[in-house]
Amino acid sequence: MESTAWDPQPFETWVRQRIRQREWSQADLARKLDVPNSTVARWLNGKRRPTPESCDLIADVLGADLDQVLALAGHRPNLDAIPIDDPRATIIALVRRVDLDDQERFEHMLETLQRWIRQDRERSST
């Protein structure tokens, strides 16, 4: 799991470091994201920035925090704007109270959330 600390480096540098750590090529990342290699090339050359939807996929593929990827790509959402009665605010508050030092507990929570995200994507694509 990547660090959730905000990284001041440019998006392009951050992605290059992550693919280098995994010993992937630019083409490997493109395949895993199911996007053309030219799209990844434009992101890494700073000619284009990924859409928020692409950032979501990048976060999944690189095992990173979505908010961090959105911030690096210039799309950081205003998390403070979540109304207190929004169900997400309740979940965020509960997660902050959970002790995630237990690796098994952390992995279980992570797997569950990732499964729900995949299910939501599948529902929205049909």
C-alpha positions, -999 to +999 in steps of 0.1 A: +000+000+000+013+034-009+018+061+016-012+084+021+009+115+029+005+142+003+033+141-021+044+175-035+060+160-066+043+164-100+019+137-111+042+126-139+071+120-115+049+102-090+036+078-117+071+072-132+084+063-097+055+039-091+059+020-124+097+019-119+092+004-084+070-023-099+095-029-128+067-021-153+070-003-186+048+025-197+031+000-219+025-024-189+007+004-171-014+012-202-024-024-205-034-027-168-055+005-172-069-007-205-060+026-222-038+033-252-001+036-246-003+071-262-027+082-235-002+072-207+026+088-228+007+121-228+001+119-191+038+112-184+049+140-208+026+165-190+007+172-222-026+159-207-038+151-173-059+121-166-096+125-160-110+119-125-123+085-139-088+076-151-074+087-117-097+062-101-083+034-122-047+046-116-053+045-079-066+009-082-038-003-104-011+014-083-026+006-049-027+043-040-051+066-022-076+080-048-076+114-032-038+115-035-040+106-072-067+132-078-046+158-060-015+151-079-035+152-112-051+185-102-086+172-094-085+170-057-121+171-044-130+192-014-135+166+012-147+192+037-177+198+015-193+164+025-224+173+044-225+158+079-257+138+071-241+122+040-236+085+045-199+089+034-193+112+064-205+085+087-182+059+071-152+083+071-158+090+108-160+053+116-129+044+096-109+071+115-118+053+148-108+018+137-074+005+147-059-007+114-026-018+129-038-054+126-027-062+090-054-089+086-081-064+096-068-038+073-066-061+044-101-074+049-114-038+050-094-029+019-106-060-001-142-053+008-140-017-003-122-026-035-148-052-043-176-027-038-158-002-061-155-029-088-192-038-084-201-001-087-180+002-119-197-029-134-231-015-126-224+019-141-209+004-173-240-017-181 
